[in-house]
Amino acid sequence: VSSSSTNTEGGDTFDKFYKGTLDLPTAFWGFGIFGSILVGVICGVLTEMVGWFFNIPYVIFTFHIIINVVSCAENYKKEMNKKNQSVVWGVLAQIFCGFSALGLLGFIIQLF
């Protein structure tokens, strides 16, 4: 299911992501999956090579990714409701983000 109507606004992909107007597949797969893997690998390697303080940007970036994917999913659900189409992908993306937030919380607790 494509929601290209949400991509007609001005701005680049990062601007749309932070505004919550990026289409859900790009937000979820591009930022939510591949972006968080990239951040995790880079920060994990730097933590091992340099020091523990690289866990801080990991937590910050991951938190922002989760919040913005939830926002894009909410926008997707609004668009699909206007079209009288299923919102299941938006709901599933938000559930996934909930589990991701729990995992991030567990990571933060484990740091201390």
C-alpha positions as CSV (number, residue, x, y, z in Angstrom):
1,V,0.0,0.0,0.0
2,S,1.5,3.3,-1.1
3,S,0.8,6.6,0.7
4,S,2.5,8.8,-1.8
5,S,0.2,11.7,-0.9
6,T,2.2,12.1,2.3
7,N,5.4,12.6,0.2
8,T,4.2,15.6,-1.8
9,E,5.3,18.2,0.8
10,G,8.5,20.1,0.4
11,G,11.7,19.2,2.2
12,D,14.2,16.4,2.0
13,T,13.7,12.9,3.5
14,F,15.2,13.8,6.9
15,D,12.9,16.9,7.2
16,K,9.8,14.8,6.3
17,F,10.9,12.1,8.8
18,Y,11.3,14.6,11.6
19,K,7.9,16.2,10.8
20,G,6.2,12.8,10.7
21,T,5.2,13.3,7.1
22,L,7.5,10.7,5.5
23,D,5.7,7.7,3.9
24,L,5.5,4.8,6.3
25,P,7.6,2.2,4.3
26,T,10.5,4.6,4.0
27,A,10.3,5.7,7.7
28,F,10.0,2.1,9.0
29,W,12.5,0.3,6.8
30,G,14.9,3.2,6.0
31,F,15.1,4.7,9.4
32,G,13.5,2.3,11.8
33,I,15.3,-0.8,10.6
34,F,18.4,0.0,8.6
35,G,19.0,3.4,10.3
36,S,18.9,1.9,13.7
37,I,21.1,-1.0,12.7
38,L,23.7,1.5,11.3
39,V,23.6,3.7,14.5
40,G,23.9,0.6,16.7
41,V,26.9,-0.8,14.8
42,I,28.7,2.5,14.7
43,C,28.1,3.3,18.3
44,G,28.8,-0.2,19.4
45,V,32.2,-0.3,17.6
46,L,33.1,3.1,19.0
47,T,32.0,2.1,22.5
48,E,34.3,-0.9,22.3
49,M,37.2,1.0,20.7
50,V,37.0,4.4,22.5
51,G,34.8,4.4,25.5
52,W,31.4,3.9,27.1
53,F,30.2,7.4,26.4
54,F,29.3,6.5,22.8
55,N,26.3,4.8,24.4
56,I,24.8,8.2,24.9
57,P,24.4,9.1,21.2
58,Y,23.1,5.6,20.6
59,V,20.3,6.1,23.1
60,I,19.5,9.6,21.8
61,F,19.4,8.6,18.1
62,T,17.5,5.5,18.8
63,F,14.9,7.4,20.9
64,H,14.5,9.9,18.1
65,I,14.1,7.2,15.5
66,I,11.4,5.4,17.5
67,I,9.4,8.7,18.2
68,N,9.6,9.7,14.5
69,V,8.5,6.3,13.2
70,V,5.5,6.4,15.6
71,S,4.7,9.9,14.2
72,C,4.9,8.7,10.6
73,A,2.8,5.7,11.4
74,E,0.2,8.0,13.0
75,N,0.2,10.2,9.9
76,Y,-0.2,7.0,7.7
77,K,-3.2,5.9,9.8
78,K,-4.8,9.3,9.3
79,E,-4.3,9.2,5.5
80,M,-5.6,5.6,5.3
81,N,-8.7,6.6,7.4
82,K,-9.4,9.4,4.9
83,K,-9.3,6.9,2.1
84,N,-11.3,4.3,4.0
85,Q,-8.4,1.8,3.8
86,S,-6.8,-0.5,6.4
87,V,-4.6,1.1,9.0
88,V,-3.0,-2.3,10.0
89,W,0.5,-1.4,8.9
90,G,0.5,1.8,10.9
91,V,-0.7,0.0,14.0
92,L,1.9,-2.8,13.5
93,A,4.6,-0.2,13.1
94,Q,3.6,1.5,16.3
95,I,3.5,-1.9,18.1
96,F,7.0,-2.6,16.8
97,C,8.1,0.8,18.1
98,G,6.6,0.0,21.5
99,F,8.8,-3.1,21.7
100,S,11.8,-1.2,20.5
101,A,11.2,1.4,23.3
102,L,11.1,-1.4,25.9
103,G,14.3,-2.8,24.5
104,L,15.9,0.7,24.7
105,L,14.7,1.1,28.2
106,G,16.2,-2.2,29.1
107,F,19.5,-1.1,27.5
108,I,19.5,2.1,29.5
109,I,18.8,0.2,32.8
110,Q,21.6,-2.2,32.0
111,L,24.0,0.7,31.6
112,F,23.5,1.7,35.2
